[in-house]
Amino acid sequence: MIASGGIGDVFARARNERRAALIAYIVAGDPDRETTLAVVDALTQAGVDLIELGIPYGDPLADGPTIAAAGQRALATGIKFADSIEIAAAAHARGAAPVLFFTYVNPVDRYGAERFARDARDAGAVGAIVPDVPLEELDAFAPPLRAAGLAIPLLIAPTTPATRAARIAAESTGFVYLVSRLGVTGARREPDVAWAARTIERLRSATTLPLAVGFGISTPAQVAAVGAVADGVIVGSALIDAYAGSRGAEAARKAGVYAASLRAALPERALRQSSG
Amino acid sequence: MSIEADQHQLPDARGYFGRFGGVFVPEVLMEALARLEQATREAFADPAFWSEYEALLRDYVGRPSPIYHAERLVDGPHAPIVFKREDTNHTGAHKINNTVGQALLARRMGKRRLIAETGAGMHGVATATIGAKLGMQVDVYMGAVDVERQALNVYLMKLLGATVYPVESGTRTLKDATNEAFREWAARVEDTFYVIGSVVGAHPYPYLVREFQKVIGVEARAQILERYGRLPSDVVACVGGGSNAMGIFHAFVGDAEVDLWGVEAAGHGVGSIDTAASLNAGSVGILHGSRSYVLQDDEGQVRDTHSVSAGLDYPGVGPEHSYLKDSGRARYVAIDDAQALAAFHHTARREGIVPALESAHAIAFAQKLAVERGPGGLLVVNLSGRGDKDVRTVAALEGAEVAR
């Protein structure tokens, strides 16, 4: 499947620069709207290629304590689903790195998949990840998003059998998200880089989409290791921890310094055959 | 009494009861659910599996549980009220029927470790119990608030060799304990079996928990026919997640002349913010892996709930109940805290039975329904558990001191 416009460009540029793309996850409204926008700017300046913007949900089954707590902080401010989309639109308007939403099926279901698709597209977002919608339930929300030109990267876990992984890769758009180890998001456990490398090797024959790796990646050394094999490196909890407790410019500074350290760690790679 | 798996009714192959159910979990759990479904199918087709389950229910749990005519519960002309005595089971509630079944399934799959979520602690105790008997490690996730409220059951689980992990996230109650159990399962999916305590969760859980609880209705139907020579007019059960209700309903679903009543916890009132009545006050959403009625706000955020009964204090409900509600086959009503407490006391004083606060909701509704039906009716009420665990809660509400 052809890589969807915005996301395709993100990975193409990184590839031309002979490196993996750096993808940063933050939660919209944590701890407030202005801080989120300041952090988005700082991440963009630090060379982050794509921002995964979490739309807060109170019962995030795929997330560990850091992201769950960030979501609670945001929800405590009274943030609404539409406010998260507005933050993405504001980021887009000021020329930030492209935004990909990350949220859960229940808030999307409640907001309405068609309305979400329309509003996300109008906000300039490039796609959405909904981790509690597996392949079998995609029809419940994916068609309107696809129709709006939004990418829907799907997740592959270490427990996913090879044949299923190939099917997931075939159904993904934008990129394929490899979960680097068992469990939930968070920096408490090491990513399994060797598994990721083997899985990437195997999936290259099943898809031409970029393959990005996330869950548990927190240090420049891990970014270097994953960046040597994957087309994208996703960092979330550790970034949120880097500016938790700060607001505004101070939060942005901390996020920027941390992201720049990750960006600098991305290794130079041989130019792989064009994908997408 | 012989129990066999029901392979020819809902859910469908995708785990749906009409538009309810399904599988909404992170990818890391999909293979485990697929293997569980496969193992369930194989076990359910194996007579040896059922005979071991039935032997344990008979010798260890103490089944069949009796039926009992509660003659002094209602004054004046009324339909007889017959209790199905799940309170007489080992560990004091219906929960053990399910944990025995799932633990046997876990052992068959080669899993050595059981995890469970628990609210009031009854499911945790029932899991710890069968874990001790089968020599399996048991880790129980319990909201920190519930750990406080249910100190006795926490200690009981420890006595039985289980480890209890207080959950500090979210509202620190059953919903959060369930989130944490799912997360723990995702982290150790290879050697761990997640024993879900109700007919909730992703497919195949709502199906397999029903299959392990339907013994209640199979027995009750035969016992009533034998003693009264006819089917009951009504079957009444409390509904939190809904496993005792599905358990007793299932055998009667095909009996069109039998009315099925699920009784939810209204808390301070169905219209109030302090309620746990998902089917009466909720809307369709997705929680803990399946589509069903959920207490949620306009943003799809799951609401905090309240009931005096910890076992009913849950914002979701099993998808099959949502299906039975929408199809009209079962009706769902709600009883508030005060009404349940009154029924708790009344049953103790009039019948010498202290019911669980959960079951007291069903009794409170049955008292009204029995008068409405009159002497021509015949009610079966699922007395899903005994009230020993609630004595301290009730005493505290009334300002009485009970020694810790």
Boltz contact constraints between the chains, C-beta under 6 A:
constraints:
  - contact:
      token1: [A, 58]
      token2: [B, 301]
      max_distance: 6.0
  - contact:
      token1: [A, 58]
      token2: [B, 302]
      max_distance: 6.0
  - contact:
      token1: [A, 59]
      token2: [B, 179]
      max_distance: 6.0
  - contact:
      token1: [A, 59]
      token2: [B, 302]
      max_distance: 6.0
  - contact:
      token1: [A, 61]
      token2: [B, 182]
      max_distance: 6.0
  - contact:
      token1: [A, 62]
      token2: [B, 26]
      max_distance: 6.0
  - contact:
      token1: [A, 68]
      token2: [B, 169]
      max_distance: 6.0
  - contact:
      token1: [A, 80]
      token2: [B, 299]
      max_distance: 6.0
  - contact:
      token1: [A, 81]
      token2: [B, 299]
      max_distance: 6.0
  - contact:
      token1: [A, 105]
      token2: [B, 24]
      max_distance: 6.0
  - contact:
      token1: [A, 105]
      token2: [B, 286]
      max_distance: 6.0
  - contact:
      token1: [A, 106]
      token2: [B, 285]
      max_distance: 6.0
  - contact:
      token1: [A, 106]
      token2: [B, 286]
      max_distance: 6.0
  - contact:
      token1: [A, 106]
      token2: [B, 300]
      max_distance: 6.0
  - contact:
      token1: [A, 107]
      token2: [B, 300]
      max_distance: 6.0
  - contact:
      token1: [A, 110]
      token2: [B, 300]
      max_distance: 6.0
  - contact:
      token1: [A, 131]
      token2: [B, 26]
      max_distance: 6.0
  - contact:
      token1: [A, 132]
      token2: [B, 24]
      max_distance: 6.0
  - contact:
      token1: [A, 132]
      token2: [B, 25]
      max_distance: 6.0
  - contact:
      token1: [A, 132]
      token2: [B, 26]
      max_distance: 6.0
  - contact:
      token1: [A, 134]
      token2: [B, 27]
      max_distance: 6.0
  - contact:
      token1: [A, 134]
      token2: [B, 30]
      max_distance: 6.0
  - contact:
      token1: [A, 136]
      token2: [B, 23]
      max_distance: 6.0
  - contact:
      token1: [A, 137]
      token2: [B, 22]
      max_distance: 6.0
  - contact:
      token1: [A, 137]
      token2: [B, 24]
      max_distance: 6.0
  - contact:
      token1: [A, 155]
      token2: [B, 27]
      max_distance: 6.0
  - contact:
      token1: [A, 157]
      token2: [B, 27]
      max_distance: 6.0
  - contact:
      token1: [A, 157]
      token2: [B, 28]
      max_distance: 6.0
  - contact:
      token1: [A, 159]
      token2: [B, 28]
      max_distance: 6.0
  - contact:
      token1: [A, 159]
      token2: [B, 31]
      max_distance: 6.0
  - contact:
      token1: [A, 159]
      token2: [B, 189]
      max_distance: 6.0
  - contact:
      token1: [A, 182]
      token2: [B, 187]
      max_distance: 6.0
  - contact:
      token1: [A, 183]
      token2: [B, 186]
      max_distance: 6.0
  - contact:
      token1: [A, 183]
      token2: [B, 187]
      max_distance: 6.0
  - contact:
      token1: [A, 184]
      token2: [B, 183]
      max_distance: 6.0
